[in-house]
Amino acid sequence: MTMPAAPAPMLRRDEVRTLTLAALGGALEFYDFIIFVFFTATIGQLFFPPDTPDWLRQLQTFGLFAAGYLARPLGGILMAHYGDRDGRKRMFMLSVLLMALPTLAIGLLPTWASIGVAAPIALLLLRILQGAAVGGEVPGAWTFVAEHVHERRIGFACGTLTAGLTAGILLGSLIATAVNTHFDAAELLAWGWRVPFLVGGVFGLCAVFLRRLLEETPVFEELRRRRELVRGLPLKVVLAGHGRAVVLSMLLTWLLTAAIVVLILMTPTLIQKLYAIPAPRALAANSVATFALTLGCIAFGLLADRLGAARALGLGCALLLATTLLFYFGLAQAPDRLYLLYGATGFCVGVVGVIPVLLVQAFPPAVRYSGVSFAYNVAYAVFGGLTPLVVTMLMKDAPLAPAWYVAALCLLGVVLAFVPMRAARTMEH
């Protein structure tokens, strides 16, 4: 584990602006990507034949949602290639544009009643573009902000950026709740479902404009000045010379997916089944947990700057393990403490804000974007897709399998905290 870091300098005004615009853009982009899931039932009714069985309609709709995840590695690898060769800023702008335009288009898309089978095909293509965009956005944003601040402020920068991404999930949940509350069922089917997509598309285009105000990262400019940009394929360099960093980064991403997918995305449904908690109360508690997660990302990012990323990871994983078990086991004894227990757990999920610090430090600047993008996106596609299936299968024999699954990954995180990850050549500021 690393020694505690020296006190970090204050962020300059230009660094604060960069971090603010990056986090805002990330929040809007994640909102655009996630809002789809809140309207799957409505979209299923509108974009598939009326006589389609409910189970098949639901399967097809979630297939469209999954297509976005499957497109993440390809989009991330392509954007990272050009990000390491031509500059971080160009790809940083492209990713949000590639998300905003499809989101706006979904809000304007004709349904099955108007154009028949072309409707779901067009929706599929738009979801693929969205997936490609988010695949480039997340590792690109982490790389961008990490290379703009002092090395002893990377924790705060990555934690704040990750908080912005989680805030996008919370925003999507709140907007979906507001739309479903304001419109009745007929209005929602007629046109109300389009509102969140149109709003997201417009805000996304605003984010593109704001990102034009950002400057290229000092690290990339220094590489260009010294003529040390990578030659050939950046990904080939990553796989040939940084295999250990790729494996460790994938394991850290597995931990991230376990925390987010199980505790934030799956838990509202799971606690309804396990503890007979009403759906509105479970969803409200999830909003509390997601808000706490946003704060937790910043808090653990600051802790990484103070103690070092490895120590912050180990401590955060230990706390997450404890709060997860306390939440799942304690809820059976004290269901009235749902908000408190879920909020505390959500805050500790904020340890995921430390993970991007370790990822960006694991690869040298010349191939950082490609290294982080490949490891993160491939691991997220695999583990993010398999985690719900694995947890659901385990629950047949062990109802509290979700808690034990997260606990096991937390133990892995504690072990990884003792494994050196920093690349031989660190950031230059």
Kinemage of the C-alpha trace (Angstrom):
@kinemage 1
@onewidth
@group {chain A} dominant
@subgroup {mainchain}
@vectorlist {calphas} color= white
{ca met a 1} P 0.000 0.000 0.000
{ca thr a 2} L 1.202 3.519 -0.687
{ca met a 3} L 2.272 5.956 2.012
{ca pro a 4} L -0.045 8.877 2.835
{ca ala a 5} L 0.270 11.655 0.292
{ca ala a 6} L 1.563 15.107 1.171
{ca pro a 7} L -1.003 17.921 1.531
{ca ala a 8} L -2.407 18.754 -1.903
{ca pro a 9} L -2.412 22.259 -3.389
{ca met a 10} L -5.674 24.093 -3.963
{ca leu a 11} L -7.300 23.800 -7.370
{ca arg a 12} L -6.728 26.740 -9.683
{ca arg a 13} L -9.705 28.583 -11.184
{ca asp a 14} L -9.199 26.992 -14.609
{ca glu a 15} L -9.037 23.538 -12.996
{ca val a 16} L -12.299 24.177 -11.142
{ca arg a 17} L -13.962 25.229 -14.406
{ca thr a 18} L -12.633 22.157 -16.213
{ca leu a 19} L -13.822 19.816 -13.474
{ca thr a 20} L -17.239 21.488 -13.263
{ca leu a 21} L -17.882 21.326 -17.009
{ca ala a 22} L -16.622 17.743 -17.220
{ca ala a 23} L -18.830 16.595 -14.330
{ca leu a 24} L -21.846 18.446 -15.728
{ca gly a 25} L -21.372 16.904 -19.162
{ca gly a 26} L -20.909 13.474 -17.633
{ca ala a 27} L -24.115 13.821 -15.611
{ca leu a 28} L -26.112 14.813 -18.686
{ca glu a 29} L -24.592 12.014 -20.761
{ca phe a 30} L -25.367 9.352 -18.165
{ca tyr a 31} L -28.881 10.762 -17.852
{ca asp a 32} L -29.291 10.357 -21.619
{ca phe a 33} L -28.053 6.758 -21.478
{ca ile a 34} L -30.020 5.622 -18.436
{ca ile a 35} L -33.379 7.349 -19.045
{ca phe a 36} L -34.267 4.537 -21.466
{ca val a 37} L -34.527 1.994 -18.662
{ca phe a 38} L -37.174 4.032 -16.821
{ca phe a 39} L -39.496 3.895 -19.840
{ca thr a 40} L -38.961 0.333 -21.053
{ca ala a 41} L -42.602 -0.642 -20.485
{ca thr a 42} L -43.902 2.321 -22.505
{ca ile a 43} L -41.320 1.885 -25.247
{ca gly a 44} L -42.172 -1.811 -25.490
{ca gln a 45} L -45.814 -0.983 -26.153
{ca leu a 46} L -44.997 1.628 -28.788
{ca phe a 47} L -42.161 0.047 -30.754
{ca phe a 48} L -43.317 -3.558 -31.111
{ca pro a 49} L -46.481 -5.107 -32.604
{ca pro a 50} L -49.580 -4.724 -30.390
{ca asp a 51} L -50.176 -8.502 -30.379
{ca thr a 52} L -46.686 -9.277 -29.011
{ca pro a 53} L -46.882 -11.278 -25.724
{ca asp a 54} L -45.894 -9.246 -22.675
{ca trp a 55} L -42.906 -11.447 -21.850
{ca leu a 56} L -41.549 -11.212 -25.390
{ca arg a 57} L -42.108 -7.461 -25.546
{ca gln a 58} L -40.221 -7.023 -22.280
{ca leu a 59} L -37.403 -9.283 -23.500
{ca gln a 60} L -37.101 -7.356 -26.772
{ca thr a 61} L -37.093 -3.998 -25.012
{ca phe a 62} L -34.403 -5.034 -22.560
{ca gly a 63} L -32.495 -6.412 -25.543
{ca leu a 64} L -32.461 -2.887 -26.963
{ca phe a 65} L -31.181 -1.615 -23.625
{ca ala a 66} L -28.494 -4.314 -23.528
{ca ala a 67} L -27.343 -3.372 -27.040
{ca gly a 68} L -26.103 -0.116 -25.603
{ca tyr a 69} L -23.891 -2.005 -23.155
{ca leu a 70} L -22.543 -4.335 -25.822
{ca ala a 71} L -21.519 -1.343 -27.948
{ca arg a 72} L -19.512 0.218 -25.125
{ca pro a 73} L -16.204 -1.636 -25.686
{ca leu a 74} L -16.105 -0.912 -29.417
{ca gly a 75} L -16.944 2.765 -28.981
{ca gly a 76} L -14.519 3.121 -26.096
{ca ile a 77} L -11.634 1.463 -27.952
{ca leu a 78} L -12.143 3.552 -31.098
{ca met a 79} L -12.399 6.850 -29.237
{ca ala a 80} L -9.440 5.979 -27.024
{ca his a 81} L -7.336 5.214 -30.117
{ca tyr a 82} L -7.827 8.716 -31.466
{ca gly a 83} L -7.690 10.208 -27.968
{ca asp a 84} L -4.144 8.897 -27.525
{ca arg a 85} L -3.130 9.843 -31.076
{ca asp a 86} L -4.898 13.172 -31.750
{ca gly a 87} L -5.952 14.584 -28.399
{ca arg a 88} L -8.271 14.018 -25.459
{ca lys a 89} L -10.441 17.102 -26.035
{ca arg a 90} L -11.710 16.091 -29.488
{ca met a 91} L -12.959 12.746 -28.237
{ca phe a 92} L -14.308 14.358 -25.077
{ca met a 93} L -16.528 16.564 -27.255
{ca leu a 94} L -17.417 13.760 -29.669
{ca ser a 95} L -18.634 11.449 -26.923
{ca val a 96} L -21.210 13.910 -25.595
{ca leu a 97} L -22.318 14.846 -29.130
{ca leu a 98} L -22.686 11.173 -30.021
{ca met a 99} L -24.943 10.779 -27.004
{ca ala a 100} L -26.996 13.966 -27.405
{ca leu a 101} L -28.018 13.479 -31.038
{ca pro a 102} L -29.361 9.899 -30.678
{ca thr a 103} L -31.205 10.895 -27.491
{ca leu a 104} L -32.868 13.770 -29.313
{ca ala a 105} L -33.648 11.448 -32.234
{ca ile a 106} L -35.282 8.877 -29.927
{ca gly a 107} L -37.566 11.621 -28.648
{ca leu a 108} L -38.627 12.363 -32.233
{ca leu a 109} L -38.714 8.771 -33.518
{ca pro a 110} L -41.913 7.466 -35.164
{ca thr a 111} L -43.378 4.387 -33.497
{ca trp a 112} L -44.517 0.993 -34.818
{ca ala a 113} L -47.948 2.417 -35.608
{ca ser a 114} L -46.358 4.879 -38.053
{ca ile a 115} L -43.475 3.041 -39.734
{ca gly a 116} L -43.769 -0.591 -38.638
{ca val a 117} L -40.632 -2.716 -38.262
{ca ala a 118} L -38.400 0.245 -39.122
{ca ala a 119} L -39.201 1.727 -35.709
{ca pro a 120} L -37.459 -0.895 -33.505
{ca ile a 121} L -34.590 -1.157 -36.007
{ca ala a 122} L -34.007 2.603 -35.852
{ca leu a 123} L -34.240 2.496 -32.051
{ca leu a 124} L -31.658 -0.306 -31.960
{ca leu a 125} L -29.214 1.709 -34.077
{ca leu a 126} L -29.668 4.767 -31.865
{ca arg a 127} L -29.041 2.695 -28.726
{ca ile a 128} L -25.835 1.335 -30.275
{ca leu a 129} L -24.650 4.902 -30.894
{ca gln a 130} L -25.483 5.804 -27.307
{ca gly a 131} L -23.534 2.809 -26.039
{ca ala a 132} L -20.525 3.727 -28.149
{ca ala a 133} L -20.704 7.255 -26.753
{ca val a 134} L -20.780 6.241 -23.097
{ca gly a 135} L -17.964 3.761 -23.759
{ca gly a 136} L -15.757 6.660 -24.791
{ca glu a 137} L -17.109 9.150 -22.265
{ca val a 138} L -16.343 7.466 -18.948
{ca pro a 139} L -12.640 6.542 -19.416
{ca gly a 140} L -12.127 9.683 -21.487
{ca ala a 141} L -13.565 11.901 -18.758
{ca trp a 142} L -11.451 10.247 -16.058
{ca thr a 143} L -8.338 10.672 -18.185
{ca phe a 144} L -9.211 14.258 -19.093
{ca val a 145} L -9.753 15.535 -15.545
{ca ala a 146} L -6.855 13.524 -14.089
{ca glu a 147} L -4.455 15.087 -16.595
{ca his a 148} L -5.690 18.605 -15.868
{ca val a 149} L -5.058 18.726 -12.119
{ca his a 150} L -2.035 18.313 -9.876
{ca glu a 151} L -1.169 14.693 -9.186
{ca arg a 152} L -2.135 15.086 -5.535
{ca arg a 153} L -5.605 16.249 -6.589
{ca ile a 154} L -6.416 13.345 -8.914
{ca gly a 155} L -8.551 11.680 -6.231
{ca phe a 156} L -10.808 14.704 -5.844
{ca ala a 157} L -10.999 15.188 -9.626
{ca cys a 158} L -11.927 11.572 -10.406
{ca gly a 159} L -14.247 11.344 -7.402
{ca thr a 160} L -16.098 14.498 -8.432
{ca leu a 161} L -16.362 13.333 -12.042
{ca thr a 162} L -17.727 9.960 -10.903
{ca ala a 163} L -20.171 11.795 -8.646
{ca gly a 164} L -21.371 13.632 -11.747
{ca leu a 165} L -22.012 10.325 -13.521
{ca thr a 166} L -24.032 8.978 -10.582
{ca ala a 167} L -25.913 12.273 -10.369
{ca gly a 168} L -27.019 11.594 -13.937
{ca ile a 169} L -28.610 8.332 -12.780
{ca leu a 170} L -30.383 10.175 -9.953
{ca leu a 171} L -31.552 12.888 -12.363
{ca gly a 172} L -32.982 10.242 -14.673
{ca ser a 173} L -34.880 8.668 -11.793
{ca leu a 174} L -36.303 11.998 -10.643
{ca ile a 175} L -37.311 13.096 -14.161
{ca ala a 176} L -38.957 9.732 -14.823
{ca thr a 177} L -40.890 10.003 -11.555
{ca ala a 178} L -42.021 13.533 -12.405
{ca val a 179} L -43.156 12.561 -15.914
{ca asn a 180} L -45.069 9.511 -14.689
{ca thr a 181} L -46.708 11.621 -11.997
{ca his a 182} L -47.652 14.530 -14.263
{ca phe a 183} L -49.062 12.578 -17.222
{ca asp a 184} L -51.808 9.991 -17.116
{ca ala a 185} L -51.386 6.642 -18.910
{ca ala a 186} L -52.954 7.837 -22.173
{ca glu a 187} L -50.870 11.042 -22.307
{ca leu a 188} L -47.724 9.102 -21.507
{ca leu a 189} L -48.279 6.747 -24.434
{ca ala a 190} L -49.347 9.540 -26.770
{ca trp a 191} L -46.399 11.889 -26.284
{ca gly a 192} L -45.368 12.251 -22.633
{ca trp a 193} L -42.657 9.576 -22.903
{ca arg a 194} L -40.835 11.765 -25.450
{ca val a 195} L -40.279 14.645 -23.012
{ca pro a 196} L -37.317 13.156 -21.061
{ca phe a 197} L -35.495 12.270 -24.301
{ca leu a 198} L -36.056 15.680 -25.875
{ca val a 199} L -34.930 17.441 -22.709
{ca gly a 200} L -31.854 15.203 -22.490
{ca gly a 201} L -30.957 15.805 -26.131
{ca val a 202} L -31.189 19.587 -25.794
{ca phe a 203} L -29.150 19.626 -22.593
{ca gly a 204} L -26.612 17.333 -24.233
{ca leu a 205} L -26.145 19.769 -27.106
{ca cys a 206} L -25.612 22.523 -24.546
{ca ala a 207} L -22.912 20.351 -22.943
{ca val a 208} L -21.188 20.044 -26.330
{ca phe a 209} L -21.035 23.831 -26.564
{ca leu a 210} L -19.698 24.163 -23.022
{ca arg a 211} L -16.979 21.585 -23.660
{ca arg a 212} L -15.701 23.715 -26.528
{ca leu a 213} L -14.481 26.089 -23.817
{ca leu a 214} L -12.152 23.443 -22.355
{ca glu a 215} L -8.442 23.222 -23.147
{ca glu a 216} L -6.438 20.159 -24.156
{ca thr a 217} L -4.809 18.430 -21.184
{ca pro a 218} L -1.310 19.657 -20.204
{ca val a 219} L -0.080 16.050 -20.172
{ca phe a 220} L -1.080 15.444 -23.785
{ca glu a 221} L 0.330 18.795 -24.901
{ca glu a 222} L 3.638 17.895 -23.261
{ca leu a 223} L 3.681 14.526 -25.025
{ca arg a 224} L 3.037 16.276 -28.329
{ca arg a 225} L 5.736 18.890 -27.671
{ca arg a 226} L 8.285 16.168 -26.886
{ca arg a 227} L 7.103 14.079 -29.837
{ca glu a 228} L 6.413 11.174 -27.511
{ca leu a 229} L 2.940 10.334 -28.783
{ca val a 230} L 2.435 6.612 -29.295
{ca arg a 231} L 3.311 5.219 -32.710
{ca gly a 232} L 1.189 2.477 -34.207
{ca leu a 233} L -1.899 1.144 -32.461
{ca pro a 234} L -2.169 2.321 -28.825
{ca leu a 235} L -4.176 -0.772 -27.879
{ca lys a 236} L -1.461 -3.041 -29.261
{ca val a 237} L 1.069 -1.250 -27.057
{ca val a 238} L -1.238 -1.674 -24.056
{ca leu a 239} L -1.749 -5.404 -24.574
{ca ala a 240} L 1.909 -6.066 -25.363
{ca gly a 241} L 3.483 -4.096 -22.536
{ca his a 242} L 0.870 -3.496 -19.842
{ca gly a 243} L -0.965 -6.792 -19.462
{ca arg a 244} L -0.643 -6.784 -15.676
{ca ala a 245} L -2.201 -3.326 -15.438
{ca val a 246} L -5.039 -4.449 -17.719
{ca val a 247} L -5.825 -7.484 -15.527
{ca leu a 248} L -5.733 -5.492 -12.285
{ca ser a 249} L -7.870 -2.748 -13.813
{ca met a 250} L -10.424 -5.327 -14.933
{ca leu a 251} L -10.603 -6.764 -11.426
{ca leu a 252} L -11.176 -3.278 -10.010
{ca thr a 253} L -13.909 -2.720 -12.589
{ca trp a 254} L -15.523 -5.987 -11.467
{ca leu a 255} L -15.671 -4.528 -7.962
{ca leu a 256} L -17.202 -1.339 -9.379
{ca thr a 257} L -19.884 -3.236 -11.294
{ca ala a 258} L -20.764 -5.340 -8.252
{ca ala a 259} L -21.287 -2.248 -6.133
{ca ile a 260} L -23.281 -0.291 -8.709
{ca val a 261} L -25.275 -3.067 -10.378
{ca val a 262} L -26.211 -4.990 -7.228
{ca leu a 263} L -26.560 -2.263 -4.604
{ca ile a 264} L -27.918 0.595 -6.717
{ca leu a 265} L -29.663 -0.952 -9.727
{ca met a 266} L -30.888 -4.358 -8.451
{ca thr a 267} L -31.497 -3.776 -4.757
{ca pro a 268} L -34.808 -1.815 -5.043
{ca thr a 269} L -36.385 -4.842 -6.730
{ca leu a 270} L -34.640 -7.363 -4.484
{ca ile a 271} L -35.794 -5.828 -1.198
{ca gln a 272} L -39.380 -5.775 -2.466
{ca lys a 273} L -39.198 -9.554 -2.879
{ca leu a 274} L -37.099 -10.346 0.194
{ca tyr a 275} L -38.756 -8.048 2.736
{ca ala a 276} L -42.131 -7.172 1.148
{ca ile a 277} L -41.226 -3.493 1.008
{ca pro a 278} L -43.673 -1.510 -1.179
{ca ala a 279} L -42.290 -0.403 -4.526
{ca pro a 280} L -42.693 3.376 -3.947
{ca arg a 281} L -40.813 3.142 -0.639
{ca ala a 282} L -38.062 1.005 -2.164
{ca leu a 283} L -37.604 3.463 -5.037
{ca ala a 284} L -37.600 6.446 -2.691
{ca ala a 285} L -34.925 4.753 -0.571
{ca asn a 286} L -32.952 4.099 -3.743
{ca ser a 287} L -32.980 7.835 -4.502
{ca val a 288} L -31.612 8.466 -1.007
{ca ala a 289} L -28.879 5.864 -1.571
{ca thr a 290} L -27.970 7.279 -4.991
{ca phe a 291} L -27.708 10.804 -3.570
{ca ala a 292} L -25.513 9.445 -0.757
{ca leu a 293} L -23.416 7.664 -3.391
{ca thr a 294} L -22.835 10.977 -5.153
{ca leu a 295} L -21.527 12.492 -1.920
{ca gly a 296} L -19.539 9.352 -1.157
{ca cys a 297} L -17.651 9.505 -4.465
{ca ile a 298} L -16.366 12.981 -3.589
{ca ala a 299} L -15.566 12.000 0.001
{ca phe a 300} L -13.572 8.910 -0.978
{ca gly a 301} L -11.827 10.905 -3.723
{ca leu a 302} L -10.660 13.393 -1.094
{ca leu a 303} L -9.593 10.473 1.097
{ca ala a 304} L -7.512 9.100 -1.784
{ca asp a 305} L -5.659 12.422 -2.005
{ca arg a 306} L -5.083 12.413 1.733
{ca leu a 307} L -4.156 8.762 2.388
{ca gly a 308} L -3.244 7.515 -1.068
{ca ala a 309} L -5.587 5.709 -3.453
{ca ala a 310} L -4.647 2.203 -2.266
{ca arg a 311} L -5.348 2.904 1.387
{ca ala a 312} L -8.595 4.668 0.531
{ca leu a 313} L -9.630 1.642 -1.540
{ca gly a 314} L -8.868 -0.817 1.266
{ca leu a 315} L -10.670 1.249 3.901
{ca gly a 316} L -13.635 1.929 1.621
{ca cys a 317} L -14.040 -1.741 0.703
{ca ala a 318} L -13.978 -2.741 4.370
{ca leu a 319} L -16.690 -0.179 5.152
{ca leu a 320} L -18.765 -1.239 2.142
{ca leu a 321} L -18.558 -4.881 3.191
{ca ala a 322} L -19.783 -3.996 6.689
{ca thr a 323} L -22.631 -1.716 5.573
{ca thr a 324} L -23.815 -4.153 2.891
{ca leu a 325} L -24.153 -7.017 5.363
{ca leu a 326} L -25.704 -4.693 7.942
{ca phe a 327} L -28.213 -3.471 5.355
{ca tyr a 328} L -29.345 -6.859 4.075
{ca phe a 329} L -29.367 -8.597 7.457
{ca gly a 330} L -30.533 -5.597 9.481
{ca leu a 331} L -33.455 -4.820 7.208
{ca ala a 332} L -35.166 -8.042 8.272
{ca gln a 333} L -35.016 -6.936 11.918
{ca ala a 334} L -35.627 -3.204 11.447
{ca pro a 335} L -37.441 -2.401 8.174
{ca asp a 336} L -38.259 1.049 9.569
{ca arg a 337} L -34.558 1.907 9.217
{ca leu a 338} L -34.571 1.352 5.465
{ca tyr a 339} L -33.562 4.902 4.555
{ca leu a 340} L -30.767 5.038 7.118
{ca leu a 341} L -29.321 1.632 6.243
{ca tyr a 342} L -29.610 2.128 2.476
{ca gly a 343} L -28.225 5.654 2.694
{ca ala a 344} L -25.173 4.483 4.648
{ca thr a 345} L -24.594 1.673 2.165
{ca gly a 346} L -24.980 4.048 -0.778
{ca phe a 347} L -22.420 6.407 0.737
{ca cys a 348} L -19.909 3.569 1.063
{ca val a 349} L -20.559 2.543 -2.546
{ca gly a 350} L -18.800 5.863 -3.157
{ca val a 351} L -15.542 3.919 -2.867
{ca val a 352} L -15.986 3.442 -6.620
{ca gly a 353} L -14.733 7.039 -6.878
{ca val a 354} L -11.264 5.759 -5.930
{ca ile a 355} L -11.144 3.145 -8.690
{ca pro a 356} L -10.588 5.580 -11.609
{ca val a 357} L -7.623 7.044 -9.719
{ca leu a 358} L -5.951 3.649 -9.703
{ca leu a 359} L -6.892 3.041 -13.329
{ca val a 360} L -5.420 6.265 -14.700
{ca gln a 361} L -2.266 5.771 -12.634
{ca ala a 362} L -1.832 2.212 -13.909
{ca phe a 363} L -0.991 3.272 -17.481
{ca pro a 364} L 1.656 5.689 -18.816
{ca pro a 365} L 0.352 8.920 -20.421
{ca ala a 366} L 1.020 7.894 -24.029
{ca val a 367} L -1.481 4.991 -23.872
{ca arg a 368} L -3.508 5.947 -20.797
{ca tyr a 369} L -6.818 6.542 -22.561
{ca ser a 370} L -6.582 3.252 -24.477
{ca gly a 371} L -5.498 1.273 -21.422
{ca val a 372} L -8.242 2.576 -19.163
{ca ser a 373} L -10.883 2.331 -21.898
{ca phe a 374} L -10.086 -1.257 -22.886
{ca ala a 375} L -9.863 -2.587 -19.325
{ca tyr a 376} L -12.905 -0.723 -18.044
{ca asn a 377} L -15.264 -1.241 -20.978
{ca val a 378} L -14.506 -4.903 -21.610
{ca ala a 379} L -14.752 -5.750 -17.913
{ca tyr a 380} L -17.951 -3.717 -17.500
{ca ala a 381} L -19.547 -5.395 -20.514
{ca val a 382} L -18.680 -8.866 -19.161
{ca phe a 383} L -19.289 -8.415 -15.454
{ca gly a 384} L -22.084 -5.863 -15.836
{ca gly a 385} L -23.938 -8.325 -18.047
{ca leu a 386} L -23.242 -11.439 -15.988
{ca thr a 387} L -23.738 -10.037 -12.483
{ca pro a 388} L -27.582 -9.937 -12.560
{ca leu a 389} L -27.683 -13.477 -13.940
{ca val a 390} L -25.190 -14.847 -11.405
{ca val a 391} L -26.851 -13.139 -8.438
{ca thr a 392} L -30.309 -14.299 -9.531
{ca met a 393} L -29.124 -17.908 -9.911
{ca leu a 394} L -27.398 -17.859 -6.521
{ca met a 395} L -30.550 -16.550 -4.844
{ca lys a 396} L -32.342 -19.847 -5.595
{ca asp a 397} L -30.273 -21.519 -2.870
{ca ala a 398} L -29.193 -18.451 -0.864
{ca pro a 399} L -31.729 -15.587 -0.655
{ca leu a 400} L -29.066 -13.213 0.683
{ca ala a 401} L -26.663 -14.008 -2.159
{ca pro a 402} L -26.585 -10.334 -3.289
{ca ala a 403} L -24.998 -9.327 0.013
{ca trp a 404} L -22.466 -12.167 -0.056
{ca tyr a 405} L -21.596 -11.467 -3.695
{ca val a 406} L -20.779 -7.823 -2.931
{ca ala a 407} L -18.952 -8.848 0.246
{ca ala a 408} L -16.721 -11.241 -1.718
{ca leu a 409} L -15.825 -8.491 -4.192
{ca cys a 410} L -15.102 -6.130 -1.290
{ca leu a 411} L -12.605 -8.673 0.046
{ca leu a 412} L -11.028 -8.735 -3.416
{ca gly a 413} L -10.789 -4.936 -3.247
{ca val a 414} L -8.989 -5.126 0.102
{ca val a 415} L -6.495 -7.575 -1.416
{ca leu a 416} L -5.976 -5.364 -4.485
{ca ala a 417} L -5.200 -2.447 -2.175
{ca phe a 418} L -1.912 -4.223 -1.354
{ca val a 419} L -0.950 -4.737 -5.016
{ca pro a 420} L 1.177 -1.966 -6.590
{ca met a 421} L -0.474 -0.620 -9.752
{ca arg a 422} L 1.191 2.673 -10.616
{ca ala a 423} L 2.835 2.785 -14.033
{ca ala a 424} L 6.580 3.186 -14.206
{ca arg a 425} L 6.130 6.603 -15.763
{ca thr a 426} L 3.680 8.761 -13.843
{ca met a 427} L 1.845 11.898 -14.840
{ca glu a 428} L 3.793 14.993 -15.518
{ca his a 429} L 2.367 18.339 -14.459
